[in-house]
Amino acid sequence: MLSARLKAAIDSATQLPPDAQEKVAAQLESAIANVRWDVDLNDPENDTWLSEWIAEARQDETVDFPAASALQR
C-alpha cells in the first residue's frame, strides 16, 4: 500500500521523460536501501549478526575498517 504522498510523487514522475524517470527511480531505490539499512542497524534483533559481520570485516585485510579501539573514545 502506498501513502498518498508517495503515490502523488510517483504519479508526478510518470509525466517526466523516460531518462528523467530512470534518474528518479535510481534515487528512490537508493533512498529505500538507505532506510532499510538504517532499520536493520537499529533493530536490536540484528545485534548478533551485525557484531559477527563487523568482526569479519575487521579480520579482512582488503576492507579498510577501523579497529575497535579507534572507535572508542
C-alpha positions in Angstrom: 0.0 0.0 0.0 1.3 3.4 -1.0 0.9 6.5 1.1 -1.0 9.3 -0.6 2.2 11.4 -0.8 4.3 8.6 -2.3 1.5 7.8 -4.8 1.3 11.5 -5.8 5.1 11.6 -6.3 5.1 8.5 -8.4 2.1 9.8 -10.5 4.0 13.1 -11.0 7.1 11.1 -12.1 5.1 9.5 -14.9 4.9 12.9 -16.5 8.7 13.1 -16.9 10.6 12.0 -19.9 11.9 8.4 -19.7 15.5 9.4 -18.9 14.3 11.6 -16.0 12.1 8.7 -14.8 15.2 6.5 -14.7 17.1 9.0 -12.6 14.1 9.4 -10.2 13.9 5.6 -10.0 17.6 5.3 -9.1 17.3 8.0 -6.5 14.2 6.3 -5.0 16.0 2.9 -4.9 18.9 4.4 -3.2 16.7 6.1 -0.6 14.9 2.8 0.1 18.1 0.9 0.5 19.3 3.6 3.0 16.1 3.4 5.0 16.3 -0.4 5.1 19.9 -0.3 6.2 19.0 2.2 9.0 16.1 0.0 10.1 18.4 -3.1 10.2 21.2 -1.2 12.1 18.7 0.0 14.7 16.9 -3.4 15.2 18.1 -5.0 18.5 17.3 -8.4 17.0 20.2 -7.8 14.5 22.9 -7.2 17.1 24.3 -10.7 16.8 24.7 -10.8 13.1 25.9 -7.2 13.0 28.6 -8.0 15.6 29.7 -11.1 13.6 29.7 -9.1 10.4 31.8 -6.3 12.0 34.3 -8.9 13.4 34.7 -10.5 9.9 35.3 -7.0 8.4 38.0 -6.3 10.9 39.8 -9.5 10.1 39.5 -8.9 6.3 42.7 -7.1 5.2 41.1 -6.0 2.0 38.5 -3.9 3.9 39.5 -0.6 5.4 37.6 -1.0 8.6 38.6 0.8 11.8 39.8 -1.2 14.7 37.5 -1.3 17.7 40.0 0.7 19.8 39.8 3.5 17.2 36.0 3.8 17.7 36.1 4.0 21.5 36.9 7.5 22.7 
